[in-house]
């Protein structure tokens, strides 16, 4: 029996639903990467090529600001110590994707050299589905 996806805690004021989730495979890889790099974060920009994939960085290495939206907060801990991981998206990209639920998954292959999973021979990707509730 496979595990269910991990939904992020809600971080957007006035919303009562999670906008982003992780597959069990993504959680497993993130725990491994956390052990190697320490606290992590995701940022989803936009554009083509690697810009369309979620990028995973050591927490604080990618500076966020008013041009970004925090879509969720995960706790990927598998022991007593919390392992919080924020998921950010550029505000411009959020304007396009505001009616979708995002699930971060893992596939074989190399993504960007800037994302911490690149040396693992895997890359994160987004699977999106249209939401059936008003936003």
N, C-alpha and C positions, 0 to 999 in steps of 0.2 A: 504494500500500500504506500503510495507516494504522499509526502507531506503536502499540506496546503501552502499556498503562497503566504508571504508575510506582508500584511498591509501596513503602510506607514501611519504613524499617529498624525492626526489632523493638525495643520499649522496655519491654515488660512482663516482669518477672522470671518465669522458668519457662516462657515461651511460645517456640515455635519457628516461628511463622507471623506474617505481616503481617496486621494487622486493618484497614488503611486504604490506599487507593490514590488516585492522581490520573489523570484522563483526560489525553491529550495536549493537549486544548483548555484544561483547567484549568492545566496546566503553562505553556502559552503565556501565558495571562492573568496568572498569578502572576509570571512573569518581567517582564512589562510593569509590573505594580504594584510589584514590588521596585525597579525602576529609578526609579519615582516616589517611593516612600515609604521605601525602605530595607528592612531585615530585617522579615519578616512571621511571623505565627503564625495558626493556626486555633483556634477554640473552638466546640464544639458543645454547646449547653445542652439545652433541652428545651422542652416547652410548645407553644403554638400559634403561628400566624402566623410572623413572622421567627425566633422562638425555635426553630423546627424546621429552620432552615437553618444551615449552618456559617458562622460569622462570621469574617472575615479582618481582622486588626488589625495595626498596626505591632507588631513583637515587643516584649513588655514592657508594652504599653499596657493589656492586659487582665491583671489580676493573678490568677494561679492559686494554688491552695493544696491543703490536705488534702481538700477537697470536689471535686477534679478528678483525672482519670486521664489520663496521657500515653499515647495510643494508638500514636503513631508519630512518626518523624522522617524528613523528606524532604530530599534534596539536589536542588534545582531548578536548579543551575548549568548554564549552557551554555557556560562558559568555564573558565579555570583557577581562579578564585576560588570557593570553596564558598559555597553559598547554603542554609544549613540552615533548615528550616521545621518547627516542631513542630505536631502536631495533638493538641489536648486535648478532653476531653469531661467534662461534669459527672458525678460518681460516680453520682448518682441516675439519670441518663439511661443510663449504661453498664450499670447493673443491668438495664435493659429491653432494651438492644441487645447484650448480651454474646454472643449466638449469631449475630450478623450480621457480615458483611464489608462495609465501607463504601467506596464509591467517590465521590470528589468530582468533580462534573461542572460544566459551565457552560451556562446557557441565557440567551436574550434576556429582558430584563425587569429591572425595578428591585427589588432586595431592600431590606434595611434601610439607612437612612442612616448607620448606625454601621459598616457593613462597607465596606472600602476600594474594593470593585469597584462600588459603587452608581453613581458618576458615569459609569461606562463603559457604562451601559445593559445590563449583564449582571448575573447573580447566580449564586452558587455554590449547588449543591444536592447532596443525598446520594442516591445510589442504593444500596440495600442488598440483599444476598442472604444467605440462611441459609447458615451454614457447615456443612459436612458432616464436621467433625472435632469431637471432644469439646473442651469448654472448661472 
